[in-house]
Amino acid sequence: MKRRVSVFLAALLLISAFSSALPVLAETADGNIQVRSLPTYLYSMNHAATTDALFTRQLPTIPYLDAEDFFDHIYTVDFSTSKNADGTYSITSENGVMVADAEKDTLYFDGFEFYILSNVDKQDSVLANDYAITAKPVIEGETKGLTLDLGAYGIDLIEYGGRVYLPLPTLSDLVSITYNSAEYIDGNLYYVHTYESASVDGYFDRSPLYQSVERDPAASDFTYRELCFCMDHFYGAPEKAQIAESIREKGFDKALDEYSGGTRTAKALLKSNDLMDFFIGLMYLDEVFFDGGHTSLTLEMFLVLLDTESPLYEAMEKKYAEHPEYVMAMMHALMNMQDRETLSRKITPLRDPAYEKYELVKSWGEDARFIRSGDTGVFVFDSFIDEVVELFKWSLDWAVENGIKNFAVDLTCSGGGSSDVAAYIFTVMMNGKAHSNVFDLRTLFTTTGNIICEKVTLDLNLDGVFDEKDCDLAYDLNFAVLSTPLAFSSGNLLPCLARDNGIAVLGETSGGGSCALSRCYAEGCHYFMLSSPRKIFKADGSDADSGSGADYYLVQQDAEGNKDYSGLYDLDDIGVKMHEFYGN
């Protein structure tokens, strides 16, 4: 799913000290609201601007941004704000309307998916490529509107100067599926492509976030309420996560109260005024939220703690000394993060020695390679990055020129990546029958219940032009996909598509990851990775989180449950099974 694989609470003492020196442009009569001009950077340090943000006396560390101004930097289309006769405001673009009621603290969308998913700004982003164009989404059947009651979570909208302002974390949650957001750190505002990295590093310095473990009590309370709002509306709740069903039925807050003693402990820690307590609360939740890889509530914490000089590292050691029970929670969180690595250590070392027995046609370093045995070839890659598209086509061209009849795509160690890459590979495989360069991506948006379809037009022949010649590109080959539980996200999407459309799948059941990845934020711009509400489903309507079964299972299991993976890479046997599948 989109896209490659990889923000909670600020260093409040530093921010408070810095913010007091910022210029105040305006102030309400009661002094409750201050307007500050924030230095703003638009996806790089080379594009600077300023933003007038509101700060309230109740939440002095959280900027409220003009919704129109925020959206103008997330999307490539223009937004406008107008006041309606009933006192509400319409924030409008060519893709729809968001109606904001600052009295009731509600937002209404007549077509949330059109509004949020269309015309996303991808400048200088890894999401941008020149071989795929995605059309605006179309909703199947009747469009279900969406009302978001922010007031139910104690989140205020502010009407000021004929504009509507929302807290930055709330705005970021609204657009989390776009992989664009903004972070407020040390008095500056940074717009960021959230998919660019899964680390604390970026084009700006995030270290001020980690200089103090103290949290403002009001900000701590706001963060928990914002977290409830985010989980209730923008968490896809994939079926593999233990707590998913409880959250769907009861909501995040009540689910924490009732699910287990660990989740009740987590809730208390999440409300703490100590940043390390907050992270440990997320750590308690990692086990019940674990879904194979997309949801990681504590990724940021573990990355920060790699720095033993960080104040958080010292705070962690102190917490564990005072509360030995926290160590077990950390171990569970780490074990979940290591589950995939454990399986990878069983499978990956088998692949290279097995493939060394066959002809290596060409290797592109770590990106990909193409291997041959007789009339069977296998294209091997582990990450759905855009560079793979050209290498895949080169391998296909070589195959038809050199007597290959069976062409397998090895996803046995694939962790996912760009859905555009999956769309390209699948469309090429199907083009002998479909004669089309358009891929239909159908997803369920769990926030609304709408099923959306996005048409991705592909430059299949990679000549830089989208035309009928792309529809004529077809390869007379038997295609297959090799999968294992390591085939996750886009690595799971491709086997599911293949199995649903008569393309052979060999190996084991793929690894799931039906929800697109998103990066959500909290006060202070600490973040967590989350399975988003954009969910892939299979042709029979079932959740793709269950993975794709195989037409031929190549992994043997003994009575004790031990598995023999050596059959995954026997190309001669794979060739026989592919001829059998296609009846040659």
Sequence and secondary structure as in RCSB ss.txt:
>XXXX:A:sequence
MKRRVSVFLAALLLISAFSSALPVLAETADGNIQVRSLPTYLYSMNHAATTDALFTRQLPTIPYLDAEDFFDHIY
TVDFSTSKNADGTYSITSENGVMVADAEKDTLYFDGFEFYILSNVDKQDSVLANDYAITAKPVIEGETKGLTLDL
GAYGIDLIEYGGRVYLPLPTLSDLVSITYNSAEYIDGNLYYVHTYESASVDGYFDRSPLYQSVERDPAASDFTYR
ELCFCMDHFYGAPEKAQIAESIREKGFDKALDEYSGGTRTAKALLKSNDLMDFFIGLMYLDEVFFDGGHTSLTLE
MFLVLLDTESPLYEAMEKKYAEHPEYVMAMMHALMNMQDRETLSRKITPLRDPAYEKYELVKSWGEDARFIRSGD
TGVFVFDSFIDEVVELFKWSLDWAVENGIKNFAVDLTCSGGGSSDVAAYIFTVMMNGKAHSNVFDLRTLFTTTGN
IICEKVTLDLNLDGVFDEKDCDLAYDLNFAVLSTPLAFSSGNLLPCLARDNGIAVLGETSGGGSCALSRCYAEGC
HYFMLSSPRKIFKADGSDADSGSGADYYLVQQDAEGNKDYSGLYDLDDIGVKMHEFYGN
>XXXX:A:secstr
           HHHHHHHHTTS EEEE TTS EEEEEEEEEESSTTSEEEEEEEEESS TTS EEEHHHHHHHHB
SS  EEEE TTS EEEEETTEEEEEETTTTEEEESSHHHHHHSSB  TT TT  SSEEE   EESSS   EEEEG
GGGT   EEETTEEEEEHHHHHHHTGGGTEEEEEETTEEEEEETTS SSS SSS  GGGGS  B  HHHHHHHHH
HHHHHHHHH    TTSTTHHHHHHH HHHHHHHH HHHHHHHHHHT SBHHHHHHHHHHHHHHH  SSS BTTHH
HHHHTT TTSHHHHHHHHHHHH THHHHHHHHHHHHHHHHHHHHHHHHHHHHHHHTTSEEEEE TTS EEEEETT
EEEEE SSB THHHHHHHHHHHHHHHTT  EEEEE TT   B HHHHHHHHHHHHHHHH   EEEEEEEETTTTE
EEEEEEEE TT SS  SHHHHT     EEEEEE TT  THHHHHHHHHHHTT EEEES      EEEEEEE GGG
 EEEEEEEEEEB TTS BGGG    SEE  EE TTS EE GGGG HHHHHHHHHHHHT 
